[in-house]
């Protein structure tokens, strides 16, 4: 299937590794010009070089901490200048720590808010004028499987990600007249560094993953590339009638009916 991303410019955040890197690689392989951002400049530049070598398409690396409003503003200005347009925004950020509710102070809640909810609102607002000009803009948010079912000790992540779900629904309604779609993708158990933080401390990683896979109907942990494939489709013209929705990529692990 030709996703017709050849003339599109995509911003992919938290893209130096994990899901962000897989998404940036897939979009680039589909022909999009990709601008990647993350806090680690050295790792980001390394990733940009790897993707460019693999796909043959130009990739620009711009360091950014999405919890810092000034850095977000500078990032969007540089991204807009890079290729003269922005068509796709992939909001993504590392998740907050896992622990019980009673162990998080106000500072932890504020940090989670800035990183995982406010960053989505701020980045989307600044990119919106460019998406309007595009005529077929796309906003895709990476959230969490915890928005569909309970994940132990994920109180910070669940709270903020559910905020993103509500925000995306409202943005989809407001941006529809501009032909801009807004959707969320909820990863289940995907093989990235983040998965280690969801496992009990002191356990053998390989055995723990095998144990977790038993509760997944497909019987295995997902690959970053499998989630990236969905993102690429949502960014395409073929997905032009899909908006305001949250799609799980979890091998059927969620037992929720709705």
N, C-alpha and C positions, 0 to 999 in steps of 0.2 A: 504493500500500500504506500503510495506517495503521499506523505503528510503535508507536502507543499510548504515546508519551512525554509526553503532556500533563500528567500529575501527577508527573513525575519531576524530581529535582534532580540536576544533574550538575556535577562539578568537572572543569575542563579546565585543565591546567597548560601553561606555556610558550605562552600563548594570545594574546599581544599581536600576534603576526604569524605568517606561515607556516602550517604544518600545524595548529598549535594554534588559530589564529584561524579557519581554515576549518572545523575540527571544531566549535568553539564555535558558529559561525554556523549550521551544519547542524543541530546538536542544538536550538538555539533555534528554528529554522524549523520543526522537528518538534514544537514545543510545550514542550520541557523548560525548566525554570528553570535558568539556567546561572551558575555561579560561576567566574570566570576568574582565573588567577594567573600572574604573571611578575615578574621583577626590576625592570623599567622601569615605574614607577608612572604617569608621564605617558602613555606609549604605551598602557599597560593601560587607563587611564580613557578614552582616545580610542577604543580598540577596543570597549570596553563600550558607549559611546554609539553607535558605528556599527552594532553588532549589534542593539541595542535599536531603533534607528530603522528598520532593515531588516526585522526580524521582528515588532516590536510586543510582544515578551516581555521581562520583566524580566531584566537581566543585572547581576550584582554583581562588582565588581573588587576583589580583595584582593592587594596586592603580596606576593611571597614569593620567597626564594632557596631552592630545594629542596635545595641542598647544605648548608644551615644547619639543624640539627636543631631549634633553638629557634624559628626562623621557621616551620618546618613545623608544630610544635605549636600555635603561635599561629594559623596559617592555618586549621587544621582546627577549632579552637574557634570562630573567627569564622564559618567556612563552615557549621557545624552550627547556629549560632544564626540565621543569615540566613533560612532557610526551615523550620527545625525538623526537617530530615531530610536524608539523603544517600543517593542510590540508585545513582549512577554515578560511578566514578573513572577519569579518563583521565590516566594517568601519562605525562608527556612532559617532555623537557629538551633543551636545546641539546647537540649532540655535542661531544666533546673534539677537540683539534686533530689534523690528519693529519701524519704524519712517519714516518720509519723507527724501528724498535724501539730502536736504539742511541742515538737522540737524545732519548729520554725519561728523565728522572731519577725518583727515588722520589716527589718532590713532584707530578710530573705524573700518575703512577699513582694517588696518593692522591686527587688532585682529581677524576680521572675516576671513581674508585670512589664518591666521595661524591655526585657529580652524577648518574651514570647507573645505578648499581646500588643503593647504600645508600638513595638518595632514594625509589626504588620500594618497597623493603622498609619503610622508615619511614612513608611516606605510607599505604601499604596497611594497615599494622598499626593506625594511628590511626583510619582510616576504617572498619575492619572492624566495630566495634560498631554503627555506623549501617547498614551494609550488611546485617547480620544482622536488624535490625529491619525493614528494607525488605521482606524476604521474596523479593526477586528482584534482589539486588545484582549489579552488573557492575563488574569491573576490567578495563580495557583498557590495554595498554602499547604505546606507540610505540617500536619498536626500530630496526632497520636491515636493509637487504638483505644486509649483510655477514654475517648469521647463516646465510645459505644458500649464499653463494658468496664467493670471495675478492675483496676490494676493496683495492687497493694502498694502503699506508701507513695503514690503518685499525686498527692493532694495539690502540690504546686502546679505540676504539669496539667492535670485534669482541669483545674480551675481556669488556667489561662487559655488552654486549647479550646475549651468550651466557649470562652469569650470570643475566640477567633471564629468558631462556627457561627455564632450569632452575628458577628461583624460581617462575615462573608455573605450571609443571607441578606443583610441589609444592603450591602454594596451591590450584590447581584441585582436587586430590585432597582436601585438608583442608577446603576451604570448600564442597564439593559438598553435604554434608548440610544446609547453610543455604540451598541454592538460589542460591548465588553462583557466577557463571561468571567465569573468568579467561582472557583471551586476549591474544595479541600481534599487532600489525600491523607488517609490515616494509616500509617505503617503498623503492621503487627510485629511479629518476631522476624526481623530482618538482620542478616549477619553483618553488623557494623560494631564499632567500638562501644556505641551506646548500649548495646544489649548487655554488656557486662555489668552495667550499673543496675540492671533490673534483677540480677541474680543474687541469691544470698551470699554473704561474705564467707570466704574460706572454703567454698565448694570447688570441685574440679570442673573447669569450664566445659570441657568436652562432654562429660557425663551429665552436667546440668542442662546443656543444650539438647542432648538426646532425651532427657526426661521431659523438657518443655515440649519437644516435638510430638510427644505421645498425645498431647491434648489438641493437636492441630489435625483436622481431617485429612490434609494432604500428607501428613506424616513427616514433615521436614521444615527447617527454617528457611525463610525466603532469601532471595538474592537481591542486592540493591538494584541490579539491572531490571529485575521484574517490576519493581515499583517505578523505575525510570521510564519504562515503556508506557505505562499509563499516563504519566505526566506528559510525555511527548504527544500522545493522542489528544489529551485535553488541551494542549497548546495548538493543535492543528485546526484547519478549516473543517475537517470532518466532525469535530466536536462542537460545532457552532451553536447547537441547540441544547447543550448541557450547561447549566449554570445554577448556582445556589445550592449545590449538593455536596455531600461528603461521601467519599468512596473509600472503603477499606481495602487494604492489600495485606491480607493476613492468613491466606491459605484456608479460610473458613473457620478460623479460631473463635471469632466473636459468636456467641450464642444468642445475641439479640435478634428479635424478629424484625424490628424496625431500626 
